[in-house]
């Protein structure tokens, strides 16, 4: 091989990458016949999610009874869900409505950064909410001493900052990869696994980052959540009255449901080797935490919540 061959190849790759101005989203390629149905469904999901989460945030601010640490964290989760779903569905609606399939290079960078930020934030925030429930049930007499207002603010801030820092690292290294002119993204939106699959360069560093940082941003919070619930269930089983046990389990069951749904789909997507071939699962499972979880969160947390129902009736009575 001539001595300048490798340099020439690098120049070609750099040239191809510099000329890459957009990505082609292939997620809707075989679904032209149901574009209108998908558009209608995604639009309804988006509007419901935004309105219902806005309702929760409003209740937590307006009603004096909901100004507690639990509803403070729930308000953070609702705000996160609004941001979360806004990074994906509007772009998907645009693709379906215009029957286009492209997203600009800059748009893909921004979508990936914000979307992956919100993934990390939710991982940390769910762990914080589990800690809040652990203290409330296992140490109820010390709850007000441990979960103070400044502690709540610090935990919430740490979750948001940690999520953005995590995403900044992954986004930077993902877009340092060469794409060699191929811009067909086999997904519904810009995400790390399909981008790594698209790259013609060495993705070993990116995979190591997903696994190592994932240990702190996903596995450790999940382990803390499971450990919290071991103590919670142990404490609940010691409650003598059936009504008391049911009330305690009802308080935690909604959070545990969200945790299992969210972490299960995230671990499948990110904390495993990048598949060499696409499948229906690799494209549909990310929709579980990017669309379904923000939709279900407000329903799960408020459907059986008497405090939220009373707050709603109280506000409606004043109108």
N, C-alpha and C positions, 0 to 999 in steps of 0.2 A: 504494500500500500504506500503511495507517495506520502512524504512527510507532511504535506499541507492538506491531505485528504480530510483528516479529522477537523482541522480548522475550517475547511470549506463546508463540511457537513454542519458544523456549529453555526456558521454564518447563514446557511440556508434555513436552519431551524429558527434562528433569531428573526430572520426576514419573514418567515411564514407566521411566526407568533406576532410580530409587530403589525402584520397586515390583517390579523384576526380582529375584526371590528364588531362581530356579533356571533351569537350562538343560535343554533336551530333546535328548538324544543320538539322532541319526537313523541312526547307522552300522549298527545292527542292525534297522532298520525293515523291510526286505524279506527278512529272514533268519529269520523265525519258525519255519519248518519245520525248520531245522537248529540251533536254539538249543542243544539237548542235545549235539549233536556238537561245536559250537563251545565249549561250556562244558567238555566233557571234554578237548578238544584244548588249550585255553588253560591248564587246570588242570595237565595233564601237562607242558606247556612250562614253566610257572611253577615247579612242584616240581623238575623236573630242573635248571633254571637255578640256582635257589637252592641246591640240594644240591651240584651240581657246582662252583659258584663257592665255596661254603663249604669244600668239599674242597680246592680250590687254596689258599685262605687258610690253612687248617689245615696243609697240607703246607709252605707257606712259613714258617710260624711254628715248627713242630715239628722239621723236618729241618734239621740244621746245614748240609748241602750246598746247600740252597736259600736260604740267607741271603745272597743276592747282590743287587746293584742290579737286575738283570733281573727277578728274582722279587719284589723289593720293589715294582716298578712293576706287575708282573702281579697282585700281591695287591691293589694299589690299583684296578686295572681290574676285578678280580673283585668287590671291595666295591662299586664303582660300578655294575656290572651288576646286583647284587642290589637296590640302591636304585632303579636305573633301571626295572627291570621291575616293582618293587613299586608304583610310582606309577601304573601303567596297568592291569595285569592284574587285581588284586583288584577294582577298580571295574568293570571289564568283566565279571568273573565275577558280581558282584552284579547288574548289569543283566541278564545272561542268566538267572541263577537265579530272580530275582524277576519277570522279564519287565517290569521297570520301564524307563523310558528317561530318567529325570531325574537331575541332579546339582545340588546346591545351589550358589548363587552363590559362597559362601565356599569350598566344596569345589573348584569350578572354578578359583578363584584359586590355591589351594594346589597343586592338581595341575599347573597350568600353570607355576607358579614352580619347583617341584622338578623337573618333567620337563625344562624348558628349561635348568635349572641343570646337569643331568646330561648334556644334549646338549653344552653348552659345555665341561664338564669333560673329556668323552671326546675332543673335538676337540684340546684342549691336551695331554691325557695321551698320546694316540697320537703326537703330535709329540715329546714327551719320550722315549717309548720308541724312536722312530726315532733320536733323538740318541744314546741309549744304545747302540743297535746300530751306529751309525756309528763311535763311539769304539772299541767293542769290536773291530770288524773293521779299521778304517782306522788306528787308533792303539793296537794291543793292548798295547804296552810301556808306554804312558802311561795306560792305562785306570784303574788303581787310583789314580793321582794326580789324574785329572780327575773321575771319578765317585766322589767320596767320600760317606760317609754323610750328612754335613751338606748336601752338594749334592743328594743324592737327596731329602732331607726338604724342602729349599727348592723344588725343582722340583715335587714332588707338592703341596706346600702352595699354590704359585702357581697350579697347575692348578685346584684345588678353589676357591680364593678367586676366581679369575678367572671361573670358571663361574657362581658364585653372584651375583657383581656383574653379570655380563652378563644373567642372568635377571631380576634385580631391576629393571633399567632397562626391559626389554621388558615385563615383567608390569605395572609401574606404568603405562606409557603405553597398554598394551592395554586396561586396565580404566578408563582415563580417557575412553574413547570412549563415545558414546551408542549404546544398542542399541534405543531407541524401541519397546520392548515385544516385539520379535521375539526369541524365545529358542530357536529351533530350530537346533541346532548340527549341521551336516552332517559328522560325524566320529565316530570311535570313542571319543575322549576329548578333553579340552580342550587345544587347541593354538592357536598364534598365527594361522596362515592362515585356519582356519574362523572364528575370532573376528573377524578383520579383515573377512572377507566378510560377516559378520552385522551389522556396525556400519552405522548410517545416517549416520555422521559422516565427516569428512575423515581418511582413513587415510594420507595422503601422508607425514606425519612418521614413522609406524610403519614404512612401507616403506623410508624413508631410513635409519632406525635399523637395520633388518635388513641393508641393504646395506653401510652404513658400518661398523657393529660387526662384521658378518660378515666384512669384510675382515681384521680383526685376529683374530677368534676361529675362523674357518674357512679362508679363503683363504690367509692367511699361514702357519698351521701346515701346511696341505696342501702349499704350495710348499716349505717347509722339509723336509717328509717326502720329497717327490720329489727334491729336491736331495741329501738324505742318501743316497737310494738310487742316484743317479747315481754318487756317490763310492764307495758300497759295491760296486756291480756292477763298477766300474772296478778296485777293489782285488781283488775275488774273481777276476776274469779273469786277474790277474797270478799267481795261485797256480798252481804247476806241477802239483801232484798232483791227479788227478781226485777222489780221496776228500776232499781238503781243500776243493775248490770245492763239492762236493755238500754237505758239512757246513755251509759258510758260507751257501749258498743255502737250505738247509733251515731254518737259524736265522731267516732274514729272511722267507721266503716266507709264513709264518703271519701275521706282522705286516702285510705288504703286502696280503694277502687281506682282512684285517679293515678296513684303511684304505680300500681301493677300495669295499668294500660299504657302509661307514658314510658316507664322504664323498659318494659318488655319490647316495645316497638323501637325505642332508641338504641338499645343494646343490639338488636337484630340488625339495625341499619349501619351503625358506626363501629361497634366493637367486634368486628369480625373481618377476615380478609376481604378485599374488594373482589367481587365475583368477576370472572372473565367473560361470562355470558349474561345477557339480561334475561330477566324472568318477570312474570306478572307480580310476584311477591316483592321483588326489589323496587318496583315502582309504586305498588299499592300500599305497602306497609308504612312508608314515610307519611302517607296521608293520614295514618292513624294518629300521629302526634302533632302533625302540622295543621290538621283541619278538625278531626274528630275530637281530640282532647280539648281544644278551646271551646268547642260546641258543648261538650258534656260537662265541663267543669262547673259552669253556673247552674246547670240543672241538678247535678249531683249534690252540690253544696247548699242549695236553697230549697230543693223540692220538699224535704222533710224538716226544714228548719223553721221552728215556731217563731224564733226571734225575728227573722226576716219577714215572715208573714204578718206579724204584729206591726212591724215597722211600715210595711206596705199599706196595711189597713189604716194605720194612724195618719200617714201622709194623705191617703185618699180621702179620709174623713175631714181633713183640713182644707181640701180643695173645693 
